[in-house]
Amino acid sequence: MTEHILLRHRDIPDIDQLDVYLENGGFDAFKNVVEQKTPQEVIDIVKLSGLRGRGGAGFPTGVKWGFLSSGVFPRYVIANADESEPGTFKDREIMERNPYQFLEGVAICCYAAQAETAYVYCRGEFWDLAQKLEKKIVDLEARRLLGKRIFNSEYNLKIHVHMGAGAYICGEETALLESLEGKLGQPRLRPPFPAAEGLYAKPTVVNNVETLTNLPPIINRGADWYRSIGTEKSAGPKVFCLSGHVIRPGNYELPLGTTFRELIFVHGGGIPEGRKIKAILPAGASAPMLPGTDEVLDTPMDYESVVKVGSQLGSASVIVMDETVDISWVVYKTTSFFKQESCGKCTPCREGTYWLYHILRRFEEGDANAEDIALLNSVAHGVEGKCLCALGEFSIMPIISGIERFRDDFDARTKDGR
């Protein structure tokens, strides 16, 4: 892409300053919807654009907004800035470098949802960023772009910044809501869904930072323009987080449907010392590992194509591992992470991640037998489909895919293999 739509700070210096943002069309989209459109018209535009959630699930954004319980008020909008997935760092760059486009997106979402209160839920480690966002919000209120009677209309909006305490589980939207209400950050049983009973048991929209940042350009340029980027079913640009064994790690804004090969070798500069790719984690620690085959490298990175090769795009945090990496070690590290981050509410996840970690520790310490591979696989499948939220499912995906696709690395770490 020659133009950055989400990472506009790379094209426009100092766009994190309000005057610069306003000079470059800032808040034109919000003014347009408040003065000229009904909330339903905004929802319809977002539906037509094909925008899908960028937090991992890929659910159509406009459809999600349409689920809000009719006639029930007040309503709330939550910007999920609890960016805790390993290998994901796109939302932080947006909020640090292009914050006003994100906040304008929050405001547009609030108008469409008929909400007058919004919360930006930041992960606990974002304390410095949260303070800066609060100052940006004060600046917007001083210019009367937020607050009472915005653009001399009857619409009022207040945006608050709320800090989490560094818990991965609070990226899950119902655990986030529990935390925001001052409770223990644990997932809720669903239904009811947040669109019916969310924050304070009122209809609530929860959207990811990157998702909301797409809204101002969609309103300004139209749904057809947005659909011209990406693929038919996965429209628009996507910020891909590239890390691991690549020469140029970082965030790359590209159309959905760009191949792994282009991301890694054209934008990422390839693999250091010309080594071969052994494996790819396409969605941080939360999706099955893929082998570095030509079929995988030539796969378009969109929500449908990645599933066809046996994984998921998720938040598009692409971690590349070269031929020097031991996959059993990778699985040990991801399982250690999920064991630490399990909230403990449901038994399969709490007990499953604990025992999976201890089985994998045998491989790391050289005490594993060949039977431990079968045991590892059995315990992982025992967790599958039995958890209250997705964390339990995420925890087993690297294990099951690692054993299936990189079995030799596990065999080599057993006593027999040595």
N, C-alpha and C positions, 0 to 999 in steps of 0.2 A: 504494500500500500504506500502510495506517495504522500498521502495525507493522514495525519493522526486524528482520529475522531474522539478517542477516549484519553489518550496520552498527549493532549494538545500542547502541554508545556514543552514538548520536544520541538514544536514548530513555532510557538509564540513565547518569547522570553517573558518572565515575570507575570504569567497569567494567574499566578496564585495571589496577585494583588488585585483588589476589587476594581479599581479604576481601569486596569488593563483588561480585566475580564469583561467589564461593561462596554469598553471600547470595541471589543471583538464580538459583540452580539449577546453578551451575557444577560440573562433574565428576560430576553425577548420572548423566549418560548413560554416561560411562566406567565408573563404579562398577556400573551396571546390566549392562553387557556382561561385565565381568570376573566378577561374582558370579553372574549368572543366564543367560548365553548362551554358546553355543559359537561359535568363530570362523565356522563355516559358517552359523550362524543370523544372524550380523551381516551376512555377505555377502548372504544371501538378502533381508534387510530393505532393504539398499542397492539391490539389483537391483529389488525391487518398487517402491521410491520413484521410480525413473526418473531418478535423479541422473546427469547427464552431465558430463564433464570441462569445467571452466571455463577451461582454459588456451588453448583455441583449437580443438582437434580435435573436441570434443563427443562423445567416445566414452563409452559407458555405463560408469560407474565400477565397479559391482558385477561386471559382466562382465569387466572388466580384472583385478580381483582374482582372479577365478576361473581365470585363465590360469596362475597360479603353479604351477610344476612340483611335482607331488605327491611328498611324502616327502623333499624335498631341503632341508637346513638347513645353516647359518643362512640366514635371510631378512632382507631390508632394506626399509625404507620411506624414500623421499626426498620431502621437500616441496620442490617447485620454486618457489622465491621469486626466480628470476632474471627479474624483471619488466623486460624491456628493449624491448618493442614500443612504437614511437612512439605517443603518445596513450593509453597504458595506465598507470593509477596507482591501481587498486583494491586490489591486494594490499598495497601499502605502507600504505594507510589501515587495512586490517584488522589488519595486524601491529602498527601503532603504537597504534591506539585500542581494538582488541578482541582483544588477543593471546592471551588464555587460551582463548577459544573455538576459535581456530585450533590452539593446542597440544593442546587436548582432542581436536580432530578428528584430529590426528596420532596421538595415543595410541589412539583407537578404530580407526583404520586399521591400526596396528601389531598390535593384538590380533586383528583379523580376518585379517591376513596371517600371524599367528604369528611375528612379528618382534620381537626384543628390542632392536634397535638402529635408530634413525632419524637422519636428517640433514636439517637445514633448509639448503638451498643458496641463499644470498643473493647477489644480484648485487654486484659490487665496490663500487658506489656506495652500498650500504646498510650501510657500516661502522658508522655510529652506531646504526642499527636493530638490527644483529646483536649489538652489545654489550648493548643493552636486552633482547633476547630471551634471551641467555645468563643475565642476572640473573633473568628470569622463570622460567627452567628451574631455577635454583638454589632459588628460592622454592618451586617445586613439589616439589622433592626434599626440602626441609626439612619440608614438610607430609606427606611420604610419599605423595604423589600420583604421583610418578615414583620410579624406583629399584628396590630389591629388595622382593620380596613385597608388591606393591601390593594394598591392601585385604585384607591377611593371606591372600593367595592365593599360588599358586606362580608367578604371572606377574611377570616383571622387565622393566623398560624403561628405556633410556637414550637421551636425545635430545641430539644434538650440533648446533651451528651451524657451518656451513662457508662461507667467503667465496670467491666467484669473483674474477675480475680484470677485470670490466667487459666481457666479450665477449658480444655478442648471441647468437652461435651456441650458447652453453651453455644457452640456454633449450630447445634441442632435447635430448630426454631422454638420448640416447646420448652426445652431446657432454658433457652435464652429468656423466654417469657417468665418462667419461674424465678430466674435470677433477677430479672428486672423488677419483679414484685417483692424482692427481698427474701426469697426463699432459697432452699438448697437447689443448686442447678442440676435438676434431674428431669428427664423427659416425662411428658404427660401421656396418659393413655388416650388414644384417639380412635373414633370420634369422641367428643366434638373437636373439629379442626379450628385453628386460629381464626379463620374467616367467619366462623360462627361464634366461638367463645375463645378469645385470645387474651390480650392483656386486660386484667381486671374483669374477665368474663365478658368482654365486649368484642365486637368484630374488629379484627386486626389484620393488616397486611404486613408480612415480613419479607423484605427483599434484600438481596446482596448489594454491596457498594457498587460493583461494576455494572450490575443490572440497572440500577438507578441512574448511573452516569450516562447511559445510552439514551435517556428520555429527552433531554433538551434537543439534541440533533434530530431525533425522530420527529418531534413537533415542528421544528424549524424547516426541515427538508421533506418531510412526508414519508408515509409508509412505503410507497413504491420505491423511493430512493433507497431506503434502508434494505428492502428486500433484494435490491440489485447487488448487494454485497453478500458474500457467503454462498450457501447452497439453498436449494428450494425449501428443505425442511429445517435447516440450521442457518437462519439469516443473520447478517450483520458481522461486525468485526469482533474479534476475541483477543484478549490479552493473554498470551501464552507465557507461563513462567518456565524458563529453561535453566536447569542446573545440573550438577553432577559432572561427568567427564566430558565437558565441552570447552572449547577454547574461549568462547565469548558467552558466558552465562548472563542471564538478565531477562527483562520483560520485553516481549515482542508483540506488537499489535498487528495482527494479520487477519485476513478474512477467514471465517470458519470454512473448513474444507481444504485448507493448506495441508500439505503432506508432512509427515514426520521428517522425511528426508530433507525437504526444503528448510524446515525450522532448524534442524540440527546442523546441516552442512552448509546451507547458504547463509542463514542469519547467525547461527551459533558458531560458525567457523570450523565445524568438524570436531574430531576427537584428537586430543593431544597425542603427539608422537605417532600418529597414523594408526593407532590401535583400532581393532574392530569393536563394534557395539555388541555386547553380550545380552543386555536386557534393558528394557525401558519401563519405568513406572509412569503411566500417562496421566495419573490423577493423584500424585503424591503417594501416601501410604494406603490410600483407600480404594484401590482397584487392583485387579489381577495384573501381575507382571507380564510383559510381552517379550518374546525373543527378538533379537535384532536382525530379523530376516528381511529379505527384499520385500516380501509381501507386506510386512508390518511397516517398513520404512516408506513404502509407496501408498499407504493407507491415508485417505483424507482425514484430518482431525475435525470431525463433526460428531454430533451426538448419535448418529445412526451407524456410521462406518466403523468407528472404534469398537462398537458392540460386535460387529460381524467378525472381527479378528480375535474376539475373546476377552475384551476388557471394557472400560468405560472412560469417557473423556473427563467427567467430573468438572473440577475447577480448572483443568488444563495445566496442572503443575507437573511438567514433564521432567523427570529425573532420569538421566542417561548413565548407564553403567558399562564400562568397557570390559574387555576379556580378562582383566586382572582381578575382578571382583568375585568373591565367593558368595553365591546366592543364599546359602544357609546362614551366613553372617547377616545379610540384608534382612532376611526373615526374622532373625533373632532381634535385630534392632527395631524393626517395625512392631513386633509383638511386645517388646519391652515398652515401647511408647503407648500402645493401646492398653496394656495392663495398668500402666501408671494413670492413664486418662479415663479409664472406666469409672463411671459414677457409682457403680455397685448396686444399682437399684434392682436389676434383674439377675437371677442366679446364673443363667448360661454365660452371660458376658463376664460377670464378676469372677466366677469360678473357672470358666473356660480360658480366659486370658491368663489367669494365674498359672494354671497347669500347662498351658501351651508354652508359656515363658520358661517354666522349669524343665520341660522336656527339651526345649531348644538350648537351654543352658548346658545340658549334657553334651550336645554337639560341640559347643564352644570350649568345653573343658576336657574334651577327649574321652568322655565316659559313655558315649552313646553306642548302642547296639543296632543291628539292622532292624530289629523288631520295633525300635523307637520311631522309625520312619512311619511304619504302619500305625503305631499308636498316635503319633502326631496328626496324621491324616484323619484318623478316627475321631479324635477329640475335636478337631476343627469342624468336621462335618456334623458333630454333635451340637455345636453352637449354631449351625446354619439354620436360619428360618425360625429361631426361637427367642429372639431378643425384642425388647420393647422399642428400641430405635436402631438406627443404622450402624452405630459404632461396633456392635458385636459382629455384624456382617462384614464391615470394613476390616476388622482385625484378622479374619481368617482368609481373606482373599489373597494376600501375598503368600500365605502358607500353602494353600491348596494349589495355586498356580505355580509356586516355586517347586513343589514336589513333582507336579505333573510335567513341567517344562524344563526343569533343571535338576532332575533326580540325581545325576552323577555327583553334583556338589554335596548332596546329603550323604550319598553312599561313601564318598571319600572321607567324610568326617567321622564315620563309625570306626569302632575298633577293628572290625574285619577289613574295612576299606583301607585303613592305615597299613 
